[in-house]
């Protein structure tokens, strides 16, 4: 279909627990009730009312009214809330700021929250002020919150549906959110697809009804073939933890957005698909399993890998190995952080089997990783491919050891995708991938 005939697309994005990691009214309560004698009880009531509305067990209007009454908040509290929320933007939204700049006219923030705190948080992401739809507070003369505009459709049950009926947007509409009110847009027929956003919280009753569960905004952009900061969503990289792995290690990787499975053994069903493997100190991986783990990019050992993991096979397979033969107490955080840095930036710093390379991330560029056998002429072939495809190289780094060569190339974001195929086909290539 010619571009001129393509339908307009609009992205209807929720704010609480979607654009931000938290529920703003819950955070406001923690600020405004900090010195209140009954604060713990009020915190719990507000949280319960939030969940009841998000899961469809209580009408939104009733939930909102009760929460606002419990807040005991004023304008000064709102200023503190905005400062806090700016630091709590969901990681996958934060790293895709460029998407919002390019699609500013098509992105709408639609929320049952309040403009007073939503507007200053989303506008630095190039969201147009006129595309922010939310409730507004009512204040008394002293600046205390005494209620909200009850005439606003977003203050009522099914408010998002009513708003879209009024807007009457012409084109394909996609909804992204974590709550019942977001799913109602799909149920009403006003949007083409509903994506349940689960990076911060997963409400099973909502996910079960979604067209697609999206654990990150990267995933949403990926499935819709939209420009994104990273080439492949981290939630699609299977990260397997084996044995008595500390909770701290799992939290580091989970917080970074990887899909975690924690198992007592390296089950056969995971061998072909595992992308990251973290082993407790006493675990081991057989040579035969390692040779068949064709998607494995990095392996971390919380202890010494000697006689437990073959460094030679890892090298042959292009798998970056991190371990600590001295069993230092820092292992539980240090090893998973190194693994994440390799996936995120291509860093091989303190790897046991790869040339050590540590690089800053370059904005507005794609980072390509090429791992190959260390034989003469490979670098010349790589650069010949770039020259043939007129690639703008922003930076290039090569490190070698006796076995392998490791090249990172940062290139401009506009290039013929055939270059990727050509790089993979260079003789003696072990692994090639786009990092971001």
Secondary structure, DSSP 8 states (H G I E B T S, - for coil): --GGGS--EEEEE-IIIIIBSS-HHHHHHHHHTTT-TTHHHHHHHHHHHHHHHHTTSS-HHHHHHHHHHHH--BHHHHHHHHHHHHT-B-HHHHTTHHHHHHTGGGEEEEEEEEHHHHHHHHGGGT--GGGEEEE-EEE-TTSBEEEE-TTSGGGSTTHHHHHHHHH---SEEEEEESSHHHHHHHHTT-SSEEEEE-SS---HHHHTT-SEEESSHHHHHHHTT---SSSS-GGGSEEEEESS--HHHHHHHHHTT-EEEEESS--HHHHTT-SEEEE-TT----HHHHHH-TT--EEEESS--TTTS-HHHHHHHT-EEE--TT--TTHHHHHHHHHHHHHHH---TT-SSS--------TT-EEEEEEEE--TTHHHHHHHHHHHTT--EEEEEEEE-SSEEEEEEEE-S---THHHHHHHTSTTEEEEEE--
